[in-house]
Amino acid sequence: MSTAEADAAAGNLAERERELEAREADLNRREAAVRRAEELREDDEVRISLLERREREVDQMREALEAQRARLDEVRAEYETRRETLRKRTVELEAERDKLRGQNARALAVDLETEVTEDMRPPEPPAQPTVEVGPDWWSKQLGSPLEAA
């Protein structure tokens, strides 16, 4: 082989080597892209499972919130019912209290009227003590006036 042929073969070999390196780089890029796609797919699967779990949690929380709202509505209704009952009972008790105050006022007026009437009457003379007098009453008195001296 001549030097020209050797140089051509070496150039051809160098060119072929560059082509192989370019093809290898291209294959490495493609392989990296496939790996990234697989990693993204795995990440997407993990994200999707996390999102599905979070969605279930949110649904559970929403159901719990709806149950609490329903319970709150029940409690409010019961509260309003009791409040209305208490309001009615208060009105009844106030009416009864007013009635009792009126009765007490009338009784006090009668007592005052009786007291005023008694104050205007002349005082009654003191009552005389009642003494039981029997046949031997004189003999039981102090001293014996009928005895001979």
Backbone as JSON Lines, residues from 0, in Angstrom:
{"i":0,"aa":"M","n":[0.79,-1.16,0.0],"ca":[0.0,0.0,0.0],"c":[0.85,1.24,0.0]}
{"i":1,"aa":"S","n":[0.29,2.09,-0.68],"ca":[1.02,3.33,-0.8],"c":[0.59,4.28,0.29]}
{"i":2,"aa":"T","n":[1.34,5.26,0.42],"ca":[1.04,6.22,1.47],"c":[-0.25,6.95,1.17]}
{"i":3,"aa":"A","n":[-0.54,7.13,-0.08],"ca":[-1.78,7.8,-0.41],"c":[-2.93,6.9,-0.06]}
{"i":4,"aa":"E","n":[-2.76,5.65,-0.36],"ca":[-3.84,4.71,-0.02],"c":[-3.95,4.58,1.49]}
{"i":5,"aa":"A","n":[-2.84,4.59,2.18],"ca":[-2.85,4.47,3.63],"c":[-3.49,5.71,4.24]}
{"i":6,"aa":"D","n":[-3.16,6.88,3.64],"ca":[-3.76,8.1,4.15],"c":[-5.27,8.11,3.88]}
{"i":7,"aa":"A","n":[-5.67,7.62,2.71],"ca":[-7.08,7.57,2.38],"c":[-7.78,6.6,3.29]}
{"i":8,"aa":"A","n":[-7.14,5.46,3.56],"ca":[-7.75,4.47,4.44],"c":[-7.81,5.03,5.85]}
{"i":9,"aa":"A","n":[-6.8,5.76,6.29],"ca":[-6.79,6.34,7.63],"c":[-7.85,7.44,7.71]}
{"i":10,"aa":"G","n":[-8.0,8.24,6.64],"ca":[-9.03,9.28,6.62],"c":[-10.4,8.67,6.61]}
{"i":11,"aa":"N","n":[-10.5,7.6,5.79],"ca":[-11.77,6.89,5.73],"c":[-12.08,6.3,7.1]}
{"i":12,"aa":"L","n":[-11.06,5.76,7.75],"ca":[-11.24,5.16,9.07],"c":[-11.6,6.24,10.09]}
{"i":13,"aa":"A","n":[-10.98,7.39,10.0],"ca":[-11.25,8.48,10.93],"c":[-12.68,8.99,10.71]}
{"i":14,"aa":"E","n":[-13.06,9.08,9.41],"ca":[-14.41,9.52,9.1],"c":[-15.41,8.51,9.63]}
{"i":15,"aa":"R","n":[-15.14,7.27,9.44],"ca":[-16.04,6.2,9.93],"c":[-16.1,6.24,11.45]}
{"i":16,"aa":"E","n":[-14.96,6.52,12.09],"ca":[-14.93,6.59,13.55],"c":[-15.79,7.77,14.03]}
{"i":17,"aa":"R","n":[-15.72,8.89,13.31],"ca":[-16.54,10.05,13.66],"c":[-18.01,9.73,13.49]}
{"i":18,"aa":"E","n":[-18.34,9.03,12.42],"ca":[-19.73,8.63,12.21],"c":[-20.21,7.73,13.34]}
{"i":19,"aa":"L","n":[-19.34,6.79,13.73],"ca":[-19.7,5.88,14.82],"c":[-19.88,6.66,16.14]}
{"i":20,"aa":"E","n":[-19.01,7.61,16.37],"ca":[-19.13,8.42,17.59],"c":[-20.42,9.24,17.56]}
{"i":21,"aa":"A","n":[-20.75,9.78,16.38],"ca":[-21.98,10.56,16.25],"c":[-23.18,9.67,16.47]}
{"i":22,"aa":"R","n":[-23.14,8.46,15.87],"ca":[-24.26,7.53,16.07],"c":[-24.36,7.12,17.54]}
{"i":23,"aa":"E","n":[-23.22,6.91,18.19],"ca":[-23.22,6.52,19.6],"c":[-23.78,7.67,20.45]}
{"i":24,"aa":"A","n":[-23.38,8.9,20.15],"ca":[-23.9,10.05,20.89],"c":[-25.41,10.16,20.68]}
{"i":25,"aa":"D","n":[-25.85,9.94,19.42],"ca":[-27.27,9.98,19.12],"c":[-28.01,8.89,19.9]}
{"i":26,"aa":"L","n":[-27.44,7.68,19.94],"ca":[-28.06,6.58,20.69],"c":[-28.09,6.92,22.19]}
{"i":27,"aa":"N","n":[-27.01,7.52,22.69],"ca":[-26.99,7.91,24.11],"c":[-28.08,8.95,24.42]}
{"i":28,"aa":"R","n":[-28.25,9.92,23.48],"ca":[-29.31,10.93,23.67],"c":[-30.68,10.27,23.68]}
{"i":29,"aa":"R","n":[-30.88,9.35,22.72],"ca":[-32.18,8.66,22.66],"c":[-32.4,7.82,23.91]}
{"i":30,"aa":"E","n":[-31.36,7.13,24.35],"ca":[-31.48,6.29,25.54],"c":[-31.79,7.16,26.77]}
{"i":31,"aa":"A","n":[-31.12,8.31,26.87],"ca":[-31.37,9.23,27.99],"c":[-32.81,9.74,27.92]}
{"i":32,"aa":"A","n":[-33.29,10.02,26.71],"ca":[-34.66,10.49,26.56],"c":[-35.64,9.42,26.98]}
{"i":33,"aa":"V","n":[-35.36,8.15,26.61],"ca":[-36.23,7.04,27.01],"c":[-36.22,6.9,28.52]}
{"i":34,"aa":"R","n":[-35.01,6.98,29.14],"ca":[-34.92,6.87,30.6],"c":[-35.7,8.01,31.29]}
{"i":35,"aa":"R","n":[-35.54,9.24,30.77],"ca":[-36.28,10.36,31.35],"c":[-37.78,10.15,31.21]}
{"i":36,"aa":"A","n":[-38.2,9.63,30.06],"ca":[-39.62,9.36,29.86],"c":[-40.11,8.31,30.84]}
{"i":37,"aa":"E","n":[-39.3,7.27,31.06],"ca":[-39.69,6.23,32.02],"c":[-39.74,6.81,33.44]}
{"i":38,"aa":"E","n":[-38.74,7.62,33.78],"ca":[-38.73,8.25,35.1],"c":[-39.95,9.16,35.26]}
{"i":39,"aa":"L","n":[-40.26,9.93,34.21],"ca":[-41.43,10.81,34.27],"c":[-42.7,10.0,34.4]}
{"i":40,"aa":"R","n":[-42.74,8.88,33.68],"ca":[-43.91,8.03,33.77],"c":[-44.05,7.49,35.19]}
{"i":41,"aa":"E","n":[-42.93,7.05,35.8],"ca":[-42.96,6.58,37.19],"c":[-43.37,7.72,38.12]}
{"i":42,"aa":"D","n":[-42.78,8.91,37.91],"ca":[-43.16,10.07,38.72],"c":[-44.63,10.41,38.54]}
{"i":43,"aa":"D","n":[-45.09,10.31,37.29],"ca":[-46.5,10.59,37.02],"c":[-47.39,9.58,37.73]}
{"i":44,"aa":"E","n":[-46.97,8.31,37.72],"ca":[-47.77,7.28,38.42],"c":[-47.81,7.57,39.91]}
{"i":45,"aa":"V","n":[-46.67,7.96,40.49],"ca":[-46.62,8.3,41.92],"c":[-47.51,9.52,42.18]}
{"i":46,"aa":"R","n":[-47.38,10.54,41.34],"ca":[-48.2,11.74,41.5],"c":[-49.69,11.42,41.36]}
{"i":47,"aa":"I","n":[-50.01,10.58,40.39],"ca":[-51.41,10.21,40.19],"c":[-51.94,9.47,41.41]}
{"i":48,"aa":"S","n":[-51.14,8.54,41.96],"ca":[-51.6,7.82,43.15],"c":[-51.75,8.77,44.33]}
{"i":49,"aa":"L","n":[-50.82,9.73,44.47],"ca":[-50.94,10.73,45.54],"c":[-52.17,11.6,45.34]}
{"i":50,"aa":"L","n":[-52.41,12.0,44.09],"ca":[-53.58,12.82,43.8],"c":[-54.88,12.06,44.06]}
{"i":51,"aa":"E","n":[-54.9,10.78,43.7],"ca":[-56.11,9.98,43.95],"c":[-56.35,9.83,45.44]}
{"i":52,"aa":"R","n":[-55.26,9.61,46.21],"ca":[-55.41,9.49,47.66],"c":[-55.9,10.81,48.24]}
{"i":53,"aa":"R","n":[-55.33,11.91,47.78],"ca":[-55.76,13.23,48.26],"c":[-57.22,13.51,47.88]}
{"i":54,"aa":"E","n":[-57.61,13.07,46.69],"ca":[-59.0,13.24,46.26],"c":[-59.95,12.46,47.18]}
{"i":55,"aa":"R","n":[-59.55,11.24,47.55],"ca":[-60.38,10.46,48.49],"c":[-60.47,11.16,49.84]}
{"i":56,"aa":"E","n":[-59.34,11.7,50.32],"ca":[-59.34,12.42,51.59],"c":[-60.25,13.64,51.53]}
{"i":57,"aa":"V","n":[-60.17,14.36,50.42],"ca":[-61.02,15.55,50.26],"c":[-62.5,15.15,50.23]}
{"i":58,"aa":"D","n":[-62.81,14.04,49.55],"ca":[-64.2,13.56,49.52],"c":[-64.68,13.19,50.92]}
{"i":59,"aa":"Q","n":[-63.81,12.53,51.7],"ca":[-64.17,12.16,53.07],"c":[-64.39,13.41,53.92]}
{"i":60,"aa":"M","n":[-63.51,14.41,53.75],"ca":[-63.67,15.64,54.51],"c":[-64.95,16.37,54.12]}
{"i":61,"aa":"R","n":[-65.27,16.36,52.83],"ca":[-66.49,17.03,52.36],"c":[-67.72,16.34,52.95]}
{"i":62,"aa":"E","n":[-67.7,14.99,52.96],"ca":[-68.83,14.25,53.55],"c":[-68.94,14.54,55.03]}
{"i":63,"aa":"A","n":[-67.79,14.59,55.73],"ca":[-67.82,14.91,57.16],"c":[-68.35,16.32,57.38]}
{"i":64,"aa":"L","n":[-67.95,17.25,56.53],"ca":[-68.44,18.62,56.65],"c":[-69.94,18.7,56.41]}
{"i":65,"aa":"E","n":[-70.43,17.97,55.43],"ca":[-71.87,17.94,55.16],"c":[-72.63,17.34,56.35]}
{"i":66,"aa":"A","n":[-72.06,16.29,56.95],"ca":[-72.7,15.7,58.13],"c":[-72.73,16.69,59.29]}
{"i":67,"aa":"Q","n":[-71.63,17.42,59.46],"ca":[-71.59,18.43,60.53],"c":[-72.59,19.55,60.27]}
{"i":68,"aa":"R","n":[-72.73,19.95,59.02],"ca":[-73.71,20.99,58.7],"c":[-75.13,20.51,58.98]}
{"i":69,"aa":"A","n":[-75.4,19.25,58.63],"ca":[-76.73,18.69,58.9],"c":[-76.98,18.66,60.4]}
{"i":70,"aa":"R","n":[-75.97,18.24,61.18],"ca":[-76.11,18.19,62.64],"c":[-76.31,19.61,63.2]}
{"i":71,"aa":"L","n":[-75.57,20.55,62.65],"ca":[-75.71,21.94,63.08],"c":[-77.12,22.45,62.82]}
{"i":72,"aa":"D","n":[-77.67,22.11,61.66],"ca":[-79.05,22.51,61.35],"c":[-80.02,21.89,62.34]}
{"i":73,"aa":"E","n":[-79.8,20.61,62.7],"ca":[-80.67,19.96,63.68],"c":[-80.58,20.65,65.03]}
{"i":74,"aa":"V","n":[-79.34,20.96,65.45],"ca":[-79.14,21.62,66.74],"c":[-79.78,23.0,66.74]}
{"i":75,"aa":"R","n":[-79.64,23.73,65.63],"ca":[-80.26,25.05,65.54],"c":[-81.78,24.95,65.64]}
{"i":76,"aa":"A","n":[-82.36,23.97,64.96],"ca":[-83.81,23.79,65.01],"c":[-84.25,23.47,66.44]}
{"i":77,"aa":"E","n":[-83.51,22.57,67.1],"ca":[-83.85,22.22,68.49],"c":[-83.7,23.45,69.39]}
{"i":78,"aa":"Y","n":[-82.64,24.22,69.18],"ca":[-82.42,25.43,69.95],"c":[-83.57,26.41,69.78]}
{"i":79,"aa":"E","n":[-83.99,26.61,68.55],"ca":[-85.1,27.54,68.28],"c":[-86.39,27.04,68.93]}
{"i":80,"aa":"T","n":[-86.62,25.73,68.89],"ca":[-87.81,25.17,69.51],"c":[-87.79,25.42,71.02]}
{"i":81,"aa":"R","n":[-86.64,25.12,71.64],"ca":[-86.51,25.33,73.09],"c":[-86.63,26.82,73.43]}
{"i":82,"aa":"R","n":[-86.05,27.65,72.6],"ca":[-86.11,29.09,72.84],"c":[-87.56,29.57,72.79]}
{"i":83,"aa":"E","n":[-88.32,29.09,71.82],"ca":[-89.73,29.47,71.71],"c":[-90.51,28.98,72.92]}
{"i":84,"aa":"T","n":[-90.22,27.74,73.35],"ca":[-90.88,27.19,74.53],"c":[-90.57,28.03,75.76]}
{"i":85,"aa":"L","n":[-89.31,28.4,75.91],"ca":[-88.92,29.24,77.05],"c":[-89.58,30.62,76.98]}
{"i":86,"aa":"R","n":[-89.69,31.16,75.79],"ca":[-90.35,32.46,75.64],"c":[-91.81,32.37,76.08]}
{"i":87,"aa":"K","n":[-92.5,31.3,75.64],"ca":[-93.9,31.12,76.03],"c":[-94.02,30.95,77.54]}
{"i":88,"aa":"R","n":[-93.13,30.15,78.12],"ca":[-93.16,29.91,79.56],"c":[-92.89,31.22,80.31]}
{"i":89,"aa":"T","n":[-92.01,32.04,79.79],"ca":[-91.71,33.33,80.41],"c":[-92.94,34.21,80.42]}
{"i":90,"aa":"V","n":[-93.65,34.23,79.31],"ca":[-94.88,35.03,79.24],"c":[-95.89,34.52,80.27]}
{"i":91,"aa":"E","n":[-96.03,33.19,80.37],"ca":[-96.96,32.6,81.34],"c":[-96.55,32.98,82.77]}
{"i":92,"aa":"L","n":[-95.26,32.86,83.08],"ca":[-94.79,33.17,84.43],"c":[-94.96,34.65,84.76]}
{"i":93,"aa":"E","n":[-94.72,35.51,83.79],"ca":[-94.91,36.94,84.03],"c":[-96.38,37.25,84.29]}
{"i":94,"aa":"A","n":[-97.27,36.6,83.57],"ca":[-98.71,36.8,83.8],"c":[-99.09,36.31,85.19]}
{"i":95,"aa":"E","n":[-98.56,35.14,85.57],"ca":[-98.86,34.6,86.9],"c":[-98.29,35.51,87.98]}
{"i":96,"aa":"R","n":[-97.07,36.02,87.77],"ca":[-96.45,36.93,88.73],"c":[-97.28,38.2,88.87]}
{"i":97,"aa":"D","n":[-97.74,38.75,87.75],"ca":[-98.56,39.96,87.8],"c":[-99.86,39.69,88.56]}
{"i":98,"aa":"K","n":[-100.44,38.51,88.32],"ca":[-101.67,38.13,89.03],"c":[-101.41,38.05,90.53]}
{"i":99,"aa":"L","n":[-100.3,37.41,90.93],"ca":[-99.97,37.28,92.36],"c":[-99.68,38.66,92.97]}
{"i":100,"aa":"R","n":[-99.0,39.52,92.23],"ca":[-98.74,40.87,92.73],"c":[-100.06,41.61,92.95]}
{"i":101,"aa":"G","n":[-101.0,41.44,92.03],"ca":[-102.31,42.07,92.19],"c":[-103.02,41.55,93.42]}
{"i":102,"aa":"Q","n":[-102.97,40.22,93.63],"ca":[-103.61,39.64,94.81],"c":[-102.93,40.15,96.09]}
{"i":103,"aa":"N","n":[-101.61,40.19,96.08],"ca":[-100.89,40.7,97.26],"c":[-101.24,42.16,97.51]}
{"i":104,"aa":"A","n":[-101.35,42.95,96.45],"ca":[-101.69,44.36,96.61],"c":[-103.09,44.5,97.2]}
{"i":105,"aa":"R","n":[-104.04,43.69,96.72],"ca":[-105.41,43.75,97.27],"c":[-105.41,43.32,98.74]}
{"i":106,"aa":"A","n":[-104.66,42.24,99.06],"ca":[-104.61,41.78,100.45],"c":[-103.98,42.84,101.34]}
{"i":107,"aa":"L","n":[-102.93,43.49,100.85],"ca":[-102.29,44.55,101.62],"c":[-103.23,45.73,101.79]}
{"i":108,"aa":"A","n":[-103.99,46.04,100.75],"ca":[-104.95,47.15,100.85],"c":[-106.02,46.82,101.89]}
{"i":109,"aa":"V","n":[-106.49,45.59,101.89],"ca":[-107.5,45.19,102.89],"c":[-106.9,45.28,104.29]}
{"i":110,"aa":"D","n":[-105.64,44.79,104.46],"ca":[-104.99,44.87,105.77],"c":[-104.83,46.32,106.22]}
{"i":111,"aa":"L","n":[-104.41,47.17,105.3],"ca":[-104.24,48.59,105.65],"c":[-105.58,49.22,106.0]}
{"i":112,"aa":"E","n":[-106.6,48.89,105.24],"ca":[-107.93,49.43,105.52],"c":[-108.41,48.97,106.88]}
{"i":113,"aa":"T","n":[-108.19,47.71,107.19],"ca":[-108.59,47.19,108.5],"c":[-107.81,47.89,109.6]}
{"i":114,"aa":"E","n":[-106.52,48.09,109.37],"ca":[-105.67,48.74,110.36],"c":[-106.13,50.19,110.58]}
{"i":115,"aa":"V","n":[-106.44,50.89,109.51],"ca":[-106.89,52.27,109.62],"c":[-108.22,52.31,110.35]}
{"i":116,"aa":"T","n":[-109.1,51.4,110.02],"ca":[-110.42,51.34,110.67],"c":[-110.24,51.06,112.15]}
{"i":117,"aa":"E","n":[-109.35,50.17,112.52],"ca":[-109.12,49.85,113.93],"c":[-108.51,51.03,114.66]}
{"i":118,"aa":"D","n":[-107.64,51.78,113.98],"ca":[-107.02,52.94,114.61],"c":[-108.06,54.03,114.88]}
{"i":119,"aa":"M","n":[-109.09,54.1,114.07],"ca":[-110.1,55.12,114.23],"c":[-111.11,54.75,115.31]}
{"i":120,"aa":"R","n":[-111.26,53.51,115.64],"ca":[-112.19,53.08,116.67],"c":[-111.65,53.44,118.06]}
{"i":121,"aa":"P","n":[-112.56,53.75,118.98],"ca":[-112.06,54.03,120.33],"c":[-111.52,52.75,120.94]}
{"i":122,"aa":"P","n":[-110.53,52.9,121.76],"ca":[-109.94,51.69,122.35],"c":[-110.95,51.0,123.24]}
{"i":123,"aa":"E","n":[-110.87,49.71,123.24],"ca":[-111.78,48.93,124.08],"c":[-111.26,48.96,125.51]}
{"i":124,"aa":"P","n":[-112.21,49.03,126.46],"ca":[-111.75,49.04,127.86],"c":[-111.11,47.7,128.17]}
{"i":125,"aa":"P","n":[-110.16,47.73,129.08],"ca":[-109.51,46.46,129.41],"c":[-110.53,45.48,129.96]}
{"i":126,"aa":"A","n":[-110.38,44.32,129.62],"ca":[-111.32,43.29,130.05],"c":[-111.13,43.01,131.53]}
{"i":127,"aa":"Q","n":[-112.24,42.83,132.22],"ca":[-112.2,42.52,133.64],"c":[-111.9,41.05,133.8]}
{"i":128,"aa":"P","n":[-111.03,40.78,134.71],"ca":[-110.75,39.36,134.92],"c":[-111.98,38.68,135.48]}
{"i":129,"aa":"T","n":[-112.21,37.54,135.04],"ca":[-113.35,36.77,135.53],"c":[-112.89,35.95,136.72]}
{"i":130,"aa":"V","n":[-113.68,36.03,137.75],"ca":[-113.34,35.29,138.96],"c":[-114.47,34.32,139.21]}
{"i":131,"aa":"E","n":[-114.09,33.14,139.46],"ca":[-115.1,32.15,139.79],"c":[-115.37,32.23,141.29]}
{"i":132,"aa":"V","n":[-116.59,32.43,141.56],"ca":[-116.95,32.56,142.96],"c":[-117.77,31.34,143.33]}
{"i":133,"aa":"G","n":[-117.3,30.65,144.31],"ca":[-118.01,29.47,144.78],"c":[-118.52,29.72,146.19]}
{"i":134,"aa":"P","n":[-119.2,28.75,146.81],"ca":[-119.74,28.95,148.14],"c":[-118.69,29.19,149.2]}
{"i":135,"aa":"D","n":[-117.5,28.72,149.02],"ca":[-116.48,28.89,150.06],"c":[-115.43,29.93,149.65]}
{"i":136,"aa":"W","n":[-115.77,30.79,148.72],"ca":[-114.8,31.77,148.22],"c":[-114.33,32.68,149.33]}
{"i":137,"aa":"W","n":[-115.22,33.14,150.15],"ca":[-114.86,34.07,151.22],"c":[-113.93,33.42,152.21]}
{"i":138,"aa":"S","n":[-114.11,32.16,152.38],"ca":[-113.28,31.51,153.39],"c":[-111.85,31.33,152.91]}
{"i":139,"aa":"K","n":[-111.62,31.4,151.64],"ca":[-110.27,31.2,151.11],"c":[-109.52,32.52,150.98]}
{"i":140,"aa":"Q","n":[-110.13,33.62,151.27],"ca":[-109.47,34.91,151.14],"c":[-108.5,35.09,152.3]}
{"i":141,"aa":"L","n":[-107.56,35.97,152.14],"ca":[-106.58,36.23,153.18],"c":[-107.29,36.87,154.38]}
{"i":142,"aa":"G","n":[-106.95,36.4,155.38],"ca":[-107.56,36.9,156.6],"c":[-108.97,36.37,156.71]}
{"i":143,"aa":"S","n":[-109.46,36.33,157.78],"ca":[-110.79,35.82,157.97],"c":[-111.62,36.94,158.65]}
{"i":144,"aa":"P","n":[-112.29,37.75,157.88],"ca":[-113.02,38.85,158.48],"c":[-114.22,38.37,159.29]}
{"i":145,"aa":"L","n":[-114.67,37.18,159.06],"ca":[-115.85,36.73,159.76],"c":[-115.51,35.98,161.03]}
{"i":146,"aa":"E","n":[-114.3,35.85,161.33],"ca":[-113.9,35.14,162.53],"c":[-114.04,36.06,163.75]}
{"i":147,"aa":"A","n":[-114.29,35.46,164.81],"ca":[-114.39,36.25,166.03],"c":[-113.01,36.62,166.51]}
{"i":148,"aa":"A","n":[-112.9,37.78,166.92],"ca":[-111.6,38.24,167.29],"c":[-111.3,37.98,168.73]}
